[in-house]
C-alpha cells in the first residue's frame, strides 16, 4: 500500500497518477471485501487512508485538466 501526500502526488506524471489510482482502487475493493466477509483489516485506518489518497490523486488530475 502506497499512501501519498499532496506534495508527492504533484510530482507524479499523468500516467503514474492513473496507474496509482487504479492500484489503490483495487486495494480498496479488496479491503472492503475483507471487512464485508467478517474479517478484520490489519490496520483499521487503512480504508480511510486509501480513500483519502484516491481523492488526492483525483483532485490533482482535475487540477491538471483545468489548468
C-alpha positions in Angstrom: 0.0 0.0 0.0 1.4 3.3 -1.0 -0.1 6.3 0.7 0.9 9.6 -1.0 0.7 13.0 0.5 -0.3 16.0 -1.7 3.2 17.1 -2.5 4.1 13.6 -3.6 1.1 13.4 -5.8 2.0 16.6 -7.5 5.4 15.2 -8.5 3.9 12.2 -10.3 3.3 12.2 -14.1 -0.2 11.8 -15.6 0.4 8.1 -16.4 1.7 7.4 -12.9 -1.3 9.1 -11.4 -3.6 6.9 -13.4 -1.7 3.7 -12.5 -1.7 4.6 -8.8 -5.4 5.4 -8.8 -6.2 2.0 -10.4 -3.9 0.1 -7.9 -5.4 1.9 -4.9 -9.0 1.4 -6.2 -8.3 -2.3 -6.5 -6.8 -2.4 -3.0 -9.8 -0.5 -1.6 -12.2 -3.1 -3.1 -10.1 -5.9 -1.6 -10.1 -4.3 1.9 -13.8 -3.7 1.8 -14.3 -7.3 0.7 -12.4 -8.5 3.8 -14.5 -6.4 6.1 -17.8 -7.4 4.5 -16.8 -11.1 4.8 -16.5 -10.6 8.5 -12.7 -10.3 8.7 -10.7 -7.6 10.2 -8.1 -5.4 8.5 -4.6 -5.3 9.7 -4.8 -1.6 10.1 -8.2 -0.2 11.0 -7.5 3.2 9.4 -6.2 1.7 6.2 -9.5 2.1 4.3 -9.8 5.7 5.2 -6.2 6.4 4.1 -6.7 4.7 0.8 -9.9 6.7 0.2 -8.1 9.9 1.0 -5.2 9.1 -1.2 -7.5 8.3 -4.1 -9.2 11.7 -3.5 -5.8 13.4 -3.6 -5.0 11.8 -6.9 -8.3 12.7 -8.5 -8.0 16.3 -7.2 -4.6 16.6 -8.9 -6.0 15.0 -12.1 -8.8 17.5 -12.2 -6.5 20.4 -11.5 -4.3 19.4 -14.4 -7.2 19.1 -16.7 -8.5 22.6 -16.0 -5.0 24.3 -16.0 
